[in-house]
């Protein structure tokens, strides 16, 4: 049963990613960042599974940072930041500080047109969803690291915004 549900969730992620091709020029350029959650409503303390899909929506190959490391803020090595607002509309604080170095050459991958990479995050490991109510979640992919000898996409891309409810 769980495999079937995961298959349905994966297909919905792919459909959202594919729909972003038509609006590529209107939005952020050659990359698309899409987040989806396993559910829309959670019980307090329940795991919140977030799937992040970074896709090449251009007509040429792009080299991107596949590490997709989430971290505290822009002052720490990262590729992904989450902006989450709680029921009081205030930003949630990132709980851990992740010690990591700069990405290595092997952290980069060339994505052909319409190819994507995907990573799943357990958001409750990084943020405290301690209040009942609605939360908005958005992800940002950033890469400003240019390893020697590689032509790498640099810049920042924001995802769609999703909303969940914690009971």
Residue pairs with C-beta under 8 A, 6 or more apart in sequence:
9 36
9 38
9 51
12 36
13 34
13 36
13 51
13 53
13 118
16 34
16 36
16 53
16 160
17 32
17 34
17 53
17 55
17 116
20 27
20 32
20 34
20 55
20 57
21 32
21 57
21 114
24 30
24 32
24 57
24 58
28 157
28 158
29 58
29 155
29 157
30 56
30 57
30 58
30 60
30 62
30 153
31 54
31 55
31 56
31 57
31 58
31 62
31 64
31 141
31 153
31 157
32 53
32 54
32 55
32 57
32 116
32 157
33 52
33 53
33 54
33 55
33 139
33 140
33 141
33 157
33 158
33 159
33 160
34 52
34 53
34 55
34 159
34 160
35 50
35 51
35 52
35 53
35 137
35 138
35 139
35 159
35 160
35 162
36 50
36 51
36 53
36 162
37 48
37 49
37 50
37 51
37 137
37 162
37 164
38 48
38 49
38 51
39 164
40 163
40 164
40 165
41 164
41 165
41 166
41 167
42 48
42 129
42 164
42 165
42 166
42 167
43 166
43 167
44 129
44 130
44 132
44 166
44 167
45 124
46 124
47 122
47 124
48 122
48 123
48 124
48 129
48 164
49 120
49 121
49 122
49 123
50 82
50 120
50 121
50 122
50 123
50 137
50 139
51 118
51 119
51 120
51 121
52 68
52 80
52 118
52 119
52 120
52 121
52 139
52 141
52 159
53 116
53 117
53 118
54 64
54 68
54 116
54 117
54 118
54 141
54 157
55 111
55 114
55 115
55 116
55 117
56 62
56 64
56 111
56 112
56 113
56 114
56 115
56 116
57 113
57 114
58 113
59 113
60 113
61 110
61 111
61 112
61 113
62 110
62 111
62 153
63 108
63 109
63 110
63 111
63 150
63 151
63 152
63 153
64 108
64 109
64 111
64 117
64 143
64 152
64 153
65 79
65 103
65 107
65 108
65 143
65 145
65 152
66 107
66 108
66 109
66 117
67 79
67 103
67 107
68 79
68 80
68 117
68 119
68 141
69 77
69 78
69 79
69 80
69 98
69 100
69 103
70 78
70 79
70 80
70 81
70 82
70 98
70 121
70 126
71 77
71 78
71 80
71 81
71 94
71 97
71 98
71 100
72 78
72 94
72 96
72 97
72 98
73 81
73 94
74 81
74 142
76 97
76 98
76 100
77 100
77 101
77 102
77 103
78 98
78 100
78 142
79 103
79 141
79 142
79 143
80 119
80 121
80 139
80 140
80 141
80 142
81 139
81 140
81 142
82 94
82 121
82 123
82 126
82 127
82 137
82 138
82 139
82 140
83 91
83 137
83 138
83 139
83 140
84 91
84 92
84 123
84 127
84 135
84 136
84 137
84 138
85 91
85 92
85 135
85 136
86 92
86 129
86 131
86 133
86 135
87 131
87 132
87 133
87 134
87 135
87 166
88 131
88 133
92 127
92 128
92 129
92 135
93 127
93 128
94 126
94 127
95 125
95 126
95 127
95 128
96 125
96 126
102 145
103 145
103 147
104 147
105 147
105 148
105 149
105 150
108 147
108 150
108 152
109 117
111 117
123 129
123 137
129 135
129 166
131 166
132 166
132 167
133 165
133 166
134 163
134 164
134 165
135 163
135 164
135 165
135 166
136 161
136 162
136 163
137 161
137 162
137 163
137 164
138 158
138 159
138 160
138 161
138 162
139 158
139 159
140 156
140 157
140 158
140 159
141 156
141 157
141 159
142 155
142 156
142 157
143 152
143 153
143 154
143 155
144 154
144 155
145 152
145 154
146 152
146 154
